[in-house]
């Protein structure tokens, strides 16, 4: 026997009415304002971890990448000179040019990531404080206070 749409829809409404539904709002355990940076663990990293990562990029990754690129350039230029007059020299030169472009892109990416890490913490805190300020006036006027 085929059940019509109206009958099926009616059953769904009855089933839904029989179920007990709860709703719970997340809270900050009574805190008056936004959670302090590094306090909730909601983000993937704390501001201190972001700062440490940016410093690692600046003090280790960028200098070591530059040093490795220069070492590769020296070795490749030496090989190009050694194969002067051969097709291999032209091929090595093309590889070296491609390598230099990729290193330049990598250095730019590292610099961008470093800047983003340093700016991210401040943006999160600024957004949290701003949004908290927008909601406070609403909470003061709400009839839900004290329930």
N, C-alpha and C positions, 0 to 999 in steps of 0.2 A: 504494500500500500504506500502510496506517495504522500508525503507530508508537504503541505503548502507553505509558502513563505510566511504568511500571517500566523499559522500555527507554530512554526519553528521560532519565529520572532517572539511570540507570546511566551513560549517555554523559556527562552533565554532571559526574558525579563523576570519571570518568576524565580528562576534559578539565581539570578543576580540579587534579587530582593532577599532571598534566604541566606545569603552569605554575609558574614560579619566583616565589615570593612573598617580598618583603622588608618589614621593618618597621623604621622608624627613629623614635626619640623625639627630639623637639625638645629643645634644651638651651640653657643660657645661657653656653655656652663656658667651663664650669668655674667660674662665679661661685658663691660660697658662699651667697648669699642672693638676695632678689628684685632685679630690675633697678631701678636708681635711677630716680626720676621723670624723664621726658624722655629717657631713655637708649635705649629700644628702638625708638621710633617706631611701636609697635603700635597705640597709640590715635590717634584723629583729631587730638588736640592735646596739647600739653605743659601742665604746670601753669602755666608762665609765660604761655602763650597764653590759658588759661582766666582767669587773673587779669587779663590785659590786656583781654579781652572784657568781664569784669564791670566793670572800671573804665570802659570805653567806655560801657557801659549807664548807669553812674552819672553820669559827667561830661558825656556828650553826648546820648544818646538820651532819658533821662528829662527833663532840663531843657529840651531842644529840643521834645520832645513837649508838655510842659506849656505852654511859651511859644506854640507853634502853636495849642494848644487855646484858650488865653486870647485870642489874636488873633481866632480864628474866633468865639468867644463875643461879643467886642466888636462885630464887624462884623454878626453875626446880630442881636444885641440892638438895634443901630442900625436895621437894616432892619425889625425887628418894630415898633419905635416909628414908623417912617416909614409903615408900612402899617396903622397902628392903625385899627380899625373895618372892615377888609377881611378876607375869608376867607384872604387870603395871609398875614396876620399870624399867624393860628392855625396855618396850615401850617408857617410858618417856626419857630414856637415848638415844634411837635412835632418837626421836624427837629433843632432845637437840643437838645432833651431826649434824642433818640436819639444824637446826636453826643456829648453829655456822658457818657452811659452807655458808649458804645464807648471813649471816651478813658479812662474810669475802668477799664474792663476791660483796656485796653492797658497802662496804668500798672501795674496789678496783675501782669500777665503779665511785663512787663519786670523788676519787682522779684523775682518768683519765679525768673526765668531768672538774674538776677544772683546770687541766693542759691544756686541750684543750681550755678552755675559755681564759686563760691567754695568750696562744700562738696565738690564732686566729686573734686578732686585729693586731698584728705585722705582721703576714703573709699577711693579706689583704693589708695593707699599703705598704709593701715591694713589693708585686706583682703589685700593681697599679703604683708605682714609676718606677719599672723595665719596665713594658709594656709601660708606657708613654715615657720613654727614648728611647725605640725601635721605637716608631712611630714618634717622633720629627724629626729625619733626613729625613723620608719619606715626611713629610709635607713641609719641607723646599725646597724640589726639585719638588714638585708637580706643574703641570700646572693649577691645579684647584684653587690655591691660588689667591685671588683677584676677584673671580667670584661672 
